[in-house]
């Protein structure tokens, strides 16, 4: 049976019902793709709905401040996505319409080949294949491809194969068939040909799956191990002064750009021992990012007078800290305060 037709028939029966699939609005589709980068659908769904409620159009999002967008994004991680989303919204408004060609969509900040293909095919019916982790896995297993998916050669090979598998006539005449097919192969990889415990026994492609026939399902796809996880230790002091506390916004060139945090003494010329009255709240609180493992010590310093702090720190009422976008690790630490 034709590969594309098999997936389309499978999708018709088993495809996930997701709210951004009920529309061809490019703004809603683009937003879903940015939210779901490095994020599971279950978690991203809530954020997508939150953004759509608060900013139902790209014009509304563009009119927001970056800090408002970061605050709404809080807890989702990879905050560069939120900054790029906001910047791209202003690009679209300046353009006067949502770009509707593949090359024009790629000009949006934060949009790469995969995201452009997803938006182009789903919103505008462009004949372009998506290639994400799910697609890599389905193609590698079904066609028995051992080329590493994160190598230059592998990226070219899988992109060409994916494009060649797009639905052929007469399926091409069906409305938005390319977008539907792309959703089908991604859903198939997510729920049928999953990374762990794929459902091979009831797979509609089992008769033609090279990995299943040769016992290599668990071995494919192949990925080169190139990422080294780094460890980093942070020390924070929460300064409490007559109902106020001091925070600063992190700058460029480091994690959590644009987010707010309490006094971090790693960047100062003194240590916690300069604060004999500081109370240790927690030590070694762990937070895992993709390429980093963070641990943090957290202190509370209660003082009757505001100390002189380095440039960049501002004083806010403690009860107003929820109005500022803060990293998940800092959120965890603040929850420990007495």
WOQUI-V171685 format. One record per helix or strand of 3 or more residues. SS is the DSSP state (hx for helix, st for strand). FROM is the first residue (numbers start at 1). LEN is the number of residues. If there is no record, write none. Layout:
BEGIN
<<SS,FROM,LEN> <SS,FROM,LEN>>
END
This chain:
BEGIN
<<hx,3,12> <hx,19,4> <hx,26,10> <hx,41,14> <hx,58,6> <hx,66,8> <hx,80,16> <hx,102,5> <hx,113,12> <hx,133,11> <hx,152,13> <hx,171,3> <hx,177,16> <hx,200,3> <hx,206,3> <hx,210,5> <st,230,12> <st,244,6> <hx,265,3> <hx,272,3> <st,279,10> <st,292,11> <st,313,5> <hx,318,6> <hx,328,7>>
END
